[in-house]
Amino acid sequence: MDSANASSPGPAEAAPPALAGLSERDGAILAFERHWWKYAGAKEQAIRDQFQMSATRYYQVLNALIDRPEALAHDPLLVKRLRRLRAARQRARSARRLGIEV
C-alpha cells in the first residue's frame, strides 16, 4: 500500500482541480485581477513588473482568458464580474457610436 502512495503525488504536489487546464500565468493573471486598483497607472506598472508585458497585451490575454470555461471553474465570481464589466464597456462604446444615451 505504501508503494502505491509513493508513486502518486501528495496533496502539496498535485495541482488543485480548479487549476486544471489553466497555466501558471493564467492563474497568476486571475489572482492579480482580484486586487482592486485605485489608479490605472499603478496597475499598468504592476502589469509590466509582474508579467513583463504591455498593458494592451495583458488585457488581450485577460479577455481571452475570461471566455474560457476553465477560468470560470477556477474563480466564478471574479470571471463573471469581469465579463459584466466588459459587456458594460462594450454597450457604452456602441451607444456612443450610435449617439444613444445609456
C-alpha positions as CSV (number, residue, x, y, z in Angstrom):
1,M,0.0,0.0,0.0
2,D,2.9,2.4,0.7
3,S,4.4,1.8,-2.7
4,A,1.1,3.0,-4.3
5,N,1.1,6.1,-2.2
6,A,4.8,6.8,-3.0
7,S,4.1,6.9,-6.8
8,S,1.1,9.3,-6.5
9,P,1.7,13.0,-5.9
10,G,1.0,14.3,-2.5
11,P,-1.6,17.0,-1.8
12,A,1.1,19.7,-1.9
13,E,2.5,18.5,-5.2
14,A,-0.8,18.0,-7.0
15,A,-2.4,20.9,-8.9
16,P,-5.7,22.0,-7.4
17,P,-8.6,20.6,-9.5
18,A,-9.8,24.1,-10.3
19,L,-6.5,24.9,-11.9
20,A,-6.7,22.0,-14.3
21,G,-6.4,23.4,-17.8
22,L,-5.0,26.8,-16.7
23,S,-1.4,27.6,-17.0
24,E,0.5,29.2,-14.1
25,R,0.4,32.5,-15.9
26,D,-3.4,32.3,-16.3
27,G,-3.8,31.6,-12.6
28,A,-1.5,34.5,-11.8
29,I,-3.5,36.8,-14.0
30,L,-6.7,35.8,-12.3
31,A,-5.1,36.3,-8.9
32,F,-3.8,39.7,-10.0
33,E,-7.3,40.7,-11.1
34,R,-8.7,40.0,-7.7
35,H,-7.0,43.1,-6.4
36,W,-8.8,46.5,-6.5
37,W,-6.8,49.3,-8.1
38,K,-7.4,52.9,-7.4
39,Y,-5.2,54.3,-10.1
40,A,-4.8,53.0,-13.6
41,G,-1.1,54.0,-13.8
42,A,-0.2,51.9,-10.8
43,K,-1.9,48.8,-12.2
44,E,-0.2,49.3,-15.6
45,Q,3.2,49.5,-13.9
46,A,2.4,46.4,-11.8
47,I,1.4,44.5,-15.0
48,R,4.8,45.4,-16.6
49,D,6.7,44.4,-13.5
50,Q,4.9,41.2,-12.8
51,F,4.1,39.8,-16.2
52,Q,6.7,41.5,-18.4
53,M,4.1,42.5,-21.0
54,S,2.4,45.7,-22.0
55,A,-1.0,46.6,-20.6
56,T,-2.5,46.2,-24.0
57,R,-1.2,42.7,-24.4
58,Y,-2.3,41.9,-20.8
59,Y,-5.9,42.9,-21.4
60,Q,-5.9,40.9,-24.7
61,V,-4.8,37.8,-22.7
62,L,-7.3,38.6,-19.9
63,N,-10.2,38.9,-22.3
64,A,-9.4,35.6,-23.9
65,L,-8.9,34.0,-20.5
66,I,-12.3,35.1,-19.1
67,D,-14.0,33.4,-22.0
68,R,-12.5,30.0,-21.1
69,P,-14.6,27.6,-19.1
70,E,-11.5,26.6,-17.0
71,A,-11.3,30.2,-15.8
72,L,-15.0,30.2,-14.9
73,A,-14.5,27.0,-12.9
74,H,-11.4,28.4,-11.2
75,D,-13.0,31.6,-9.9
76,P,-16.6,32.0,-11.0
77,L,-17.3,35.3,-9.1
78,L,-14.3,37.1,-10.5
79,V,-14.8,35.8,-14.0
80,K,-18.5,36.8,-14.0
81,R,-17.7,40.2,-12.7
82,L,-15.0,40.8,-15.3
83,R,-17.4,39.6,-18.0
84,R,-20.1,42.0,-16.7
85,L,-17.6,44.9,-16.8
86,R,-16.5,44.1,-20.3
87,A,-20.1,43.9,-21.5
88,A,-20.9,47.2,-19.9
89,R,-17.9,48.9,-21.6
90,Q,-18.9,47.4,-24.9
91,R,-22.5,48.6,-24.6
92,A,-21.3,52.1,-23.7
93,R,-18.9,52.2,-26.7
94,S,-21.7,51.1,-29.0
95,A,-24.1,53.7,-27.6
96,R,-21.5,56.4,-28.0
97,R,-21.0,55.4,-31.7
98,L,-24.7,55.5,-32.3
99,G,-25.3,58.7,-30.3
100,I,-27.6,57.0,-27.8
101,E,-27.6,57.9,-24.1
102,V,-27.3,54.9,-21.8
